[in-house]
Amino acid sequence: MTEQSKLVVIVGSVREGRFGPVIADWVADHARAHGAFDVDVVDLADADLPLTLPAMPPKLAGDDYPRPDGMRDLTRRLDEADAFIIVTPEYNHSYPASLKALIDWHFTQWTAKPVAFVSYGGAAGGRHAVLHLENVLTELHAVTIRDGLAFPSYFTTWQNGEPLDDASAGYAKTLLEQLAWWSEALRKARAATPYPGGA
């Protein structure tokens, strides 16, 4: 039997009245039902993520990077992850500052791990946010998954914690299948050989 991958689902919005937890719960339920993942949901609204960063970049500081004590559990959960799903809204054609702070406080945690995206917003469904995140996470040697999920006009297309479009479950299955493949492949690769050129 294939070992389950540790999947961290990140709720990226901390805005009052946010819809992110609803979508994250739906995605996490599908990931649990898929069977390939041990699912952990991380809500950034519960995280200590100061915007002021230490002078030394984490790439240079390594394990000695001076993170706040309140970030210790969050960092551990990211360290333990084999794969990520980032649930993000789109604010002003990009992603929330809370996600940028999370990424800037953590450097090695993304290296040689797959990241999938589930976005939501107005007409674009959060796709501009995902394009920006793909660029940032590629810089950190993550592997971004091609097939994501986007929910345009989510405020009219969801009801009782579920999308009204029946096709969404099929798209989620495709995302999870790709994420499971990459997660297993990269977990084995990291165990066999140190990743070159990264952190």
C-alpha positions in Angstrom: 0.0 0.0 0.0 1.3 3.5 -0.9 2.2 5.7 2.0 -0.1 8.7 2.4 1.3 12.1 1.7 1.1 14.8 4.3 -1.1 17.5 2.7 -1.3 21.0 4.1 -4.3 23.0 2.9 -3.6 26.7 3.5 -6.5 29.2 4.1 -4.8 32.3 2.6 -7.3 35.1 3.5 -7.5 36.7 6.9 -10.1 39.3 5.9 -13.2 39.8 8.0 -16.2 38.0 6.5 -13.9 35.8 4.3 -15.2 32.9 2.3 -11.9 31.0 2.3 -12.7 28.6 5.1 -15.8 27.4 3.3 -13.8 26.5 0.2 -10.9 25.1 2.2 -13.2 22.7 4.1 -14.7 21.5 0.8 -11.3 20.9 -0.7 -10.0 19.2 2.4 -13.1 16.9 2.4 -12.4 15.9 -1.2 -8.7 15.3 -0.3 -9.6 13.1 2.6 -12.0 11.1 0.4 -9.4 10.7 -2.3 -7.3 8.5 0.1 -3.8 9.5 -0.9 -3.5 12.3 1.7 -3.2 12.9 5.5 -4.8 16.3 5.5 -3.9 19.2 7.8 -5.8 22.6 7.4 -3.7 25.7 8.3 -5.7 28.9 8.7 -3.5 31.9 8.5 -6.0 33.9 10.6 -4.7 31.8 13.5 -1.0 32.3 12.7 1.5 34.8 14.1 2.8 36.4 10.9 4.5 39.8 11.5 5.2 41.9 8.5 8.5 43.0 9.9 11.2 40.5 8.9 14.7 39.8 10.4 17.6 41.4 8.6 19.1 38.1 7.5 17.2 36.2 4.7 16.1 32.7 5.8 18.2 31.2 2.9 21.4 32.4 4.7 20.3 31.9 8.2 19.1 28.3 7.7 17.8 26.5 10.8 18.8 29.5 12.9 16.3 31.9 11.3 14.8 33.9 14.2 11.1 33.3 13.9 8.7 34.3 16.6 7.8 31.6 19.2 4.2 31.9 18.1 5.2 30.7 14.6 6.9 27.5 15.8 3.8 25.2 15.3 3.1 26.7 11.8 6.7 26.2 10.7 6.7 22.6 11.9 3.5 21.8 10.0 5.0 23.3 6.8 8.2 21.4 7.4 6.3 18.1 7.7 4.2 18.7 4.5 4.8 16.6 1.4 2.3 18.8 -0.6 0.3 22.0 -0.3 -3.0 23.3 -1.6 -3.2 27.1 -1.3 -6.8 28.5 -1.1 -6.6 32.1 -2.1 -8.9 35.0 -3.0 -7.8 37.7 -5.4 -7.3 41.2 -4.0 -6.4 43.9 -6.5 -5.3 41.4 -9.1 -3.0 39.6 -6.7 -3.0 37.4 -3.6 -3.4 38.5 0.1 -0.6 40.0 2.2 -1.0 37.2 4.7 0.2 34.7 2.1 3.2 36.8 1.2 4.1 37.1 4.8 3.8 33.3 5.2 6.0 32.7 2.2 8.6 35.3 3.2 9.0 33.8 6.7 9.6 30.4 5.2 12.1 29.5 2.6 13.1 25.8 2.8 9.7 24.5 3.5 8.5 24.6 -0.1 11.6 23.1 -1.7 11.0 20.2 -4.1 7.3 19.9 -2.9 4.2 20.2 -5.1 1.8 23.1 -4.6 -1.8 23.2 -6.1 -4.1 26.2 -6.1 -7.8 26.8 -5.4 -8.8 30.4 -6.1 -11.9 32.4 -5.9 -13.0 35.9 -6.7 -15.1 38.0 -9.1 -15.1 37.4 -12.9 -11.5 36.0 -13.0 -12.1 33.6 -10.1 -8.8 34.5 -8.5 -6.6 33.5 -11.4 -4.5 36.6 -11.2 -3.6 35.7 -7.7 -2.5 32.2 -8.8 -0.3 33.6 -11.6 1.6 35.7 -9.1 1.9 32.8 -6.6 3.2 30.5 -9.3 6.1 32.9 -10.0 6.9 33.3 -6.3 6.8 29.6 -5.4 8.9 28.7 -8.5 11.6 31.0 -7.1 11.5 28.9 -3.9 12.0 25.6 -5.9 8.4 24.4 -5.4 6.6 22.5 -8.2 3.3 24.1 -9.1 0.5 21.9 -10.3 -0.9 22.7 -13.7 -4.6 22.0 -13.1 -6.1 24.1 -10.4 -9.6 25.1 -9.4 -11.0 28.6 -9.8 -14.4 29.8 -8.6 -15.6 33.0 -10.4 -18.4 34.9 -8.7 -18.3 32.6 -5.7 -20.8 34.7 -3.9 -23.6 33.5 -6.3 -22.2 30.0 -7.2 -22.0 28.4 -3.8 -24.8 27.2 -1.5 -24.6 25.4 1.9 -20.9 24.9 1.6 -20.9 23.4 -1.9 -20.4 24.8 -5.4 -23.5 24.7 -7.5 -21.6 23.6 -10.5 -21.5 19.7 -10.5 -18.3 19.8 -12.6 -16.3 21.2 -9.7 -15.9 17.8 -8.1 -14.4 16.4 -11.3 -11.9 19.3 -11.5 -11.0 18.7 -7.8 -10.3 15.0 -8.6 -8.0 16.0 -11.4 -6.1 18.4 -9.2 -5.8 15.8 -6.4 -4.6 13.0 -8.8 -1.8 15.3 -10.1 -0.9 16.4 -6.6 -0.8 12.8 -5.4 1.5 11.8 -8.3 3.9 14.6 -7.7 3.8 14.3 -4.0 4.8 10.6 -4.0 7.4 11.1 -6.7 9.0 14.1 -5.0 8.9 12.6 -1.5 10.8 9.5 -2.8 13.2 11.8 -4.7 14.0 13.9 -1.6 14.6 10.8 0.4 16.9 9.4 -2.2 19.0 12.4 -3.2 19.5 15.9 -1.8 17.8 18.5 -4.0 20.4 20.4 -6.0 20.6 24.2 -6.0 17.9 24.8 -3.5 17.9 25.6 0.2 
